[in-house]
Amino acid sequence: MVATISLCLILLAFTFSTEAFSIKKNPLGAPLYMSGEEARALAKNSGSLRTRDQALCQPIALSDLQNTYGNALQQIENMATNMWGGDWSTVTTNPAQFPDNAAQGCYPTDNAFNVIWDAPPSSQTCPMSVAQLFGYAASGNSSSMVQIYQGTSVVLSTTVSKTVTWMVGFSYTLKLQASVAEFKVTDYYTVAVSVSISNTQSSTTSTQQDDRTTIQETINCVGPAEVEVDVALRRCTLSGSIDVPVTIDGWVWFFYPTKRNGHFDWALNLDNVDISDLQANMSVSVTGDSSSYGEFVSTCGCKNPNT
């Protein structure tokens, strides 16, 4: 009998304990809602519930949440009204007493972005020209060495065309990748560069990836003579864009004048809201200027200055 009573007491105590913290969780294990007491207990036992790299994040004020993510805030307030009532005395995103359970906005952890060109490189009409390179065959020589470019060089330029206003000036390093057509339309060259973008309207960057090689070509030409080599050059200019999402997460806190379900303060996790309402984009325009060196002609480049 004593053993049975003890077992019942243990089970009853366990039931009360789990009910006190029976909080619905999101897939990452963070609570979708919690009271202030539960937040203090979780912070004491687990520390911060934040899972993102804080170097990519900034706290968001309630006014910025309203202005940029108004649909998300409205949904959270509707949920709070249904769960605890709409007569809260204060609603906030960054209460001083719960610094580890506040709201924030973050750049993506995966910073690799593929540039989407307005038109595919295969459809671009890129002008062809000739790069003229010169050498000289001295008197008594029958040839000249001329340095000739081969390969592709690309300059990627970025301009911020739309900011996330509440994060103005907060920089983010992007790994941009894009494909451009080489000298032959059927060949493609991949450019991959890292650039630091400032979330500031009209801020710009320019980065070059130069994979040209220089070869030494021997031109047969009886000196004294000037030597000319014509190298086919294909130049392309592509325009495109990328969108960098700033996603909010964390909790919105509601403080009530009287206890609701045994507590004065309650928080709702922004993960209760569909992801489409939690994101705002910084838009970046991208221009790619490529120079691709191809076939060259060296037989027609000898010009004897004495004739």
N, C-alpha and C positions, 0 to 999 in steps of 0.2 A: 504493500500500500504506500509506504513512504517513498519507495523508488518510483512508483507511478505518479505520485503527486509532484515529486521533484522534476520528473520528465515533462509533466504538463506545464510547470512553471517555466522551465527552460524554453519550451516551445512557445509559450505565451510571450515571454520576454523577447524572443527572436522575432515573433510576429510584430510586436510594437516597434522594434528597432527597424525592421525592413519597411514598415508602413511609414515611419517618420521620414525615410529617405527613399520612398518608392517613386522616384522621379523618372518620367519618360525620357529616354535618351535618343540622341541622334546617332547616325551610323558611326561617328567618331567617338562616341561615348560621353559627350557633353550633355548636360541636362537641357531639355527643351523648355522647362520652367522650373523655378525654385524660389523658396522663400529666403529672406535674409539670413535666417538661422542656418539653413542648409548650405547657403553660399559660404558662410564662415567655416562651417565644418568641412566642406570640400576643400576650401583654400588651406585649411590647417593640415589636412591629411594628404592632399595632392599638390598643393601649390597652385600655380596658375593653370587654368583650364585651356589656355590659348595653345593652339597647335601650329600656328603659322610663324614663319621667320619674322620676328618683330622689326628687323631692319627694313622690311618691305611694307610696314604698316604705320598708320597714324591714327590717333584717337579721333573720333568724329563727334561733333557737338550735335545737340538735338536740333538746332536750327538748320544745320547742314544736312542732317538726315531728312528733315522735312522738305528742304529745297531740292535736294538731289534724288532722294529715294522716297518720295512722298507716298507712293503706293504701299511700300513696305511698312512705313510707320502707321499708315491707316489700318492695315491689316493687323498689326500688333496691338494697336489701341482697341480695335474691335474684339480681339481675343481677350484682352484684359477686361473689357467691359462684360463679356459673357462669363468669364471665370470668377472675377472678384468685384465687379461693379465699375461704373464709369465715374464715380465721384472721388477719384484720387486727388490728393492735395498737390502732388508733384510727380512729374514724369521726367526722367533724365536718362542720358546715355553713359555718363561717366561720374557716378557718385563717388565722393571721396572715401566713403567707408567700404567700398567694394572695388578697389583699384584693379584687382585681377579678374573681375567679371564685368568689364565695361564693353562698349561698342567701339569698333575700329574699322578702317578701310585698308585694304591691302592690294598691292600689285601681285600678279601671279608668281608662284614659286617657279614654274617652268617659264623661263624667259626667252624661249626659242620661238620665233615667228617667221612664217613664210610670207614673203611679199606677194600680194595678189595684184598682178598687172591689169591695167584697164583693158588691154588686149594681149593675147598670148604672143610671145616672141616670134613664133612661126608665121604670124600674120603681119608682122611689121615690115615695112618697106624701108630698108636702111641704105643710105647713100654709099656708093662705092667711090673711092678715090685712090690716088697713088701717093705713097710716101716716097719722096726722092732722097736717096742717100748718095753721098759722094766720097770718092777717094782720088788718089793720084798715083800714077805710075811714073817713077822718076826715069830720067834718061839712062839708057842701058838696061833697064828692067823690062821684063816681058809680062808682068802681072802686077796686080795691086790687091791688098787685103782690105775688104770693106766690112764693117760691122752692120749686121742686118737684124732688125727686130722680127721675132716670131711669137705667136701666142696672143693672149688677151689681157687687157687691163680694164677694170670697171671702177667707176666712182659712184658710190651710193650716197645720195643726199637726202636728208629728212627735214621736214618742217611740221611742227605741231599745228594742226588746223583746228583742233577742238580740245579744250582742257576739261578736266574734272575740277571745277572751280575751287572746291574746298581744300584740294591738295596742291594748289598752285605753288610751283617752285620745287616740289619734291621730285627728285631725279630717280631714274630707273635705267638699269643697263639692259639693253636688248641684244639678243643674238639674231641678227637678220640674215635670212637666207633667200636667195632669188636665183632664177635661171635666166640667162640671156643667150641669144643666138651668137655663135662664133662666126668665123669667116664663111664657113659653109652653113647655109640655112638649116641643114639637117643635123648639125652638131650643136650641142648645148654646153654651156659653161656655167658652173655653179659658183656663185659668190657667197661667202659666209663671213660676216664681220660683226664685231661687237661695237655698239655705240651707246653712249650715255645720253638719254633723252631727259630734258627738263620739262616738267608739266607746266609749261609757260607758253602762252599764245605766241605763235610765229617763231619760236626758238628753232634753231637750225643746227644740223651737224653735216659734216662731209667726210667720208672715209673711203680710201682707195684700197682695192685689192689688185695688186699688179703681179701677174704671173707671166709677163713677157720674158722671153729669153733672148740673149744676144748671141748670134753665131758669126763666126768669121768666114766670109766667103772669098775665095780666090778668084779674081777677075782677070782673065787673060787679056792683056792689052799692052802693046809695045809702047814704051815711054820714049820721050816725055808725053804724057797724055792725062787728061782728066777722065775720071771714071764715074759713071752714073749707074746706080741700081734703082730700079723702080719696084717698090713693094706694094702689092695690092692691100688696101686698107678699107675695112668695113666699119662704119660708125653707126651705133644705134642709140636712141634715146627712148627709154621706157618710163611710163608714169603709172604709179599704183598707190596702194595705201595699206595700212594695217590698223586694227583697233586693239588697244590695250585695255582690258577690263580692270576696273577697280571694284573689288567685291567687298561688301561689308559683312561683318560677322560679330558675334558677341551678344550682349544682352541689353534690353531696354528695361529700365527699372520704374516701378510704380509704387509710390508711398501713399498710404491711406491714413485718414484721420482715426479710423477705428480698425480693430483686427478683422481680417478676412481669412476664414479657414485657420484661425489661430495665429495670424501674423499681420504686422503692419506693412511690411514691405515684401513685394513680389517682383520677380524678373521673368521676362519672356525672351527666349533665345530667338535671334533673327533667323535661325535655321528653320523656324516654323513657316517662313515665307518662301515662295517659289524663287529659285535662283534668278529668274529673269527680272525680278523686281529688286534684286540685291546688287545689280551691277550697273555701272555707268562707265562709258568708254572715253579714254583719251584717244583721239584720232590723229594719225600721223601720215602725212603725204610723203611718198618715197619716189625719187627719180633715180634711174640708173642710166649712166652714160658709159657705153662700152666702146672700146677700140680693139679691133681684132685684125692682126696682121697675118696675111696668107702668102700666096704664091709671089715669087719675085722673078724679075727678068733682068739678066745681067749681060746678055750678049749684045744689047744695043746701047751700052753705056759708055763706049770708048769714044772720046772726042779729042783728037790731036790738036793742041792749041796752035801748032805751026801751020795748020791748013786752013 
